[in-house]
Amino acid sequence: MGKKVLHILNTSKFSGAENVVVTLIEAFCKMSDDTEFIYVSPDGSIRKVLEEKKITFEPVKAVSVSELRRVIKKYKPDIIHAHDFTASIIAALAAGKISVISHLHNNGPWLKKYCIKSFAYGISCIKYRHILSVSDSIFSEYVFGRFIKGKGAVIGNPINTLKVAGLAERAEESETFDVCFLGRLCEAKDPVRFVEIVRKLSESIPVKTVIIGDGPYRQKVEEKILEYGLGESIVLKGFLSNPYGILKKSKALCAPSKWEGFGLMAVEALSLGVPVAASPVGGLVDIVTDRCGKFCQTDSEFVDFLESVLKDEETFKTYSQAAKDRAKELDNMDDYYNKIKSFYS
């Protein structure tokens, strides 16, 4: 009989970490593995995604000690695979003798400080059997990182370029845009800065851009678009379960993130031959190269690169082919499956 694993997530929507978990579960099913998975999170739009994928979903009122203990009693798991800091801390408190894997997908600015969050996670590390990270930046930036590296492993994210290509072909929406922003509308992804970059870019050339995603910064983004009169230059799509049809038909992905754990949207863009202009933060520094995109510190650098790709078709084709080549180098689905399976063992 295989192991039973609870995946604990503190969000109700489908985004980066949620995508990783779903991809991981699908990989185990494809390999005919007998591991049983239960996805545990607050209820929300994630339910539809899980139902489509036929993944067992156990909604909770909140990711709390009492709710997790209820779920543990119901399913009697062998392993708790907790995603990101809050879910990991609560899992450590609720797990009892059950093994806990803490899987970190982002590196918020508080990691670098001595504060309640950094101390709480540091103390909870006593409980974890493994601490998995999507990039080395999480361990290197965490103020107590040197104390937990013995349990740590940098495993990146599961990358399946063929899956992304297949999703792009099946996407219901496939409009053509010059530049795409793909990600949660939150401080980390800095969508407000994207609007600023588009404003400056539109002063040089006419552009049609798109923002795909939702989140707490949506109102700020809408207000900025209105303030700059960019209603015809920026289309705000909101959350799309399959954004890859639109991404494939874009000339560039713009990722002006303040911080990143891994930067999965950049790999997805490269898989579809879309060059990437990105901030040099987190896992993005290990994904983008100067052949398939550009690292940009200032708004002017973003504008210059995007303008060069949009103005010259040959420049775009060169970057696009290099993007596909880079994505093939990053494809790691079989290796990722084997790594996770070894941690479960």
Buried (B, 14 or more C-beta within 10 A) or exposed (E): EEBBBBBBBBBBBBBBBBBBBBBBBBBBBEEEBEBBBBBBBBEEBBBEBBEEBEBEBBBBEEBEBEBBBBBBEEBEBBBBBBBBBBBBBBBBBBBEEBBBBBBBBBBBEBBBEEEEBBEBBBEBBEBBEBBBBBBBBBBBBBBBBEEBBEBBEBBBBBBBBEBBBEBBEEBEBBEEBBBBBBBBBBBBBBBBBBBBBBBBBBEEEEBBBBBBBBBEBBEBBBEBBEEBEBEEBBBBBEBBEBBBBBBBBBBBBBBBBBBBBBBBBBBBBBBBBBBBBBBEBBBBBBBBBEBBBBBBEEBEBBBBBBBBBBEEEEBBEBBBBBBBBBBEEBBBBEEBBEBBBEBBE
